[in-house]
Amino acid sequence: MQLISPMTMMDFFRKSEGVWYSTRTVHHFDSVSDESGESNLMVTVLEKDDPRVIEVCQAQNVDPTLVSGGASFSWLSNMDNEEPNPNYAAILVDVPNLDDPKQGKFLRNKGYVEGIPVIGVYHFDENGVLTIDTEYERNQGQERSWFVTDDFRIRVMTVKMMNGVNQMAYCSERRCVTSSSLEAMLEQNRTRASV
């Protein structure tokens, strides 16, 4: 089956919805700290009238009628049975370019690099690779993300300070199979085996 790459932010959010097993490698060029590891990434699509989307718009003085929706992202240490820590969560809101929905801005209630509200810009190239550029108070971040298959995606990130790149990260993310999906696959195999 041929992969259909998302070409708008809302399509990207919809294709990302679910739970992902994320393996990341992080390189800091200015310290010996290591943030490499494994985690679960949970993504939920939010419609444009969701109170969380409207709250982010109001906090950043953006007209909610300009947005197409958003997504809630949260991270949890792999195999944790606790609720996600709100310090490792964010709401992203899509403000697409009306003339070209393959690009636009997004509002984020809390930045990845600095924990402050931030506005980033994004665009999709012709191959479906999403590039996000974000200006923080003291840093610049760039993230590129793409789907290899419907259930496997790659993210690469760099963080630049005024003296150059000080962090790079690579994440490979595999969609976790839900209990209902697993049961459906088992049933399909039982049916095939009984024929």
C-alpha positions, 0 to 999 in steps of 0.5 A: 500500500502506497503511503499518502503523506499529509500535506496540511497541518491538520492532516498531519495531526490526524495521521499522528493521532494515537500513542507512539513509542518514541526512541530518541538520541540527543546530542548536546554540544555544550554539556555532557548531559544525555536526554536520550531515551524512550517514551510514549507520545500521546497525540489527540486531535482537537477541533477548532471549537475545542476550549483548549484551542480557543484558550491558546488563541486568546492567550496569544491574541489570535482570532479563533476564526482563523484556525483550523484546529489543533492537537494535544501532545503529551509525553510519558516515560515508557511503560509508566502507568501514571497520568502524563505530567502536564510539564511534558504536554503541549497544545498546538493550534494550526493557523494555515495560510489561506492561499496555500494550506501547505504552510502557515503558523502554529500557536503553542501554549508551551514551547519545546525548547523554552517553556513559554507560549510561542508561535512557529512557522511551518511548511510541507515540501512536495514529499510531505516532509514537515519543517517547523521553525520556531523563534524563542527568546534566546534560541531558534529551533527547527524540527523536520518530521515525516512518515515512512509508513502510516505507522512509523515516522521520523523527527529530527531537531536542532536547537541554535543559540547565538553561538551556533547549534548546541543540540541535535536530536533524532527520534524514530516513532512507531505507532502502538497497537491499540487493544481493539486493533489487536483484537481485530487482527487476531479475529482476521487471522482466526477467520483466515485460518478456519477457511 
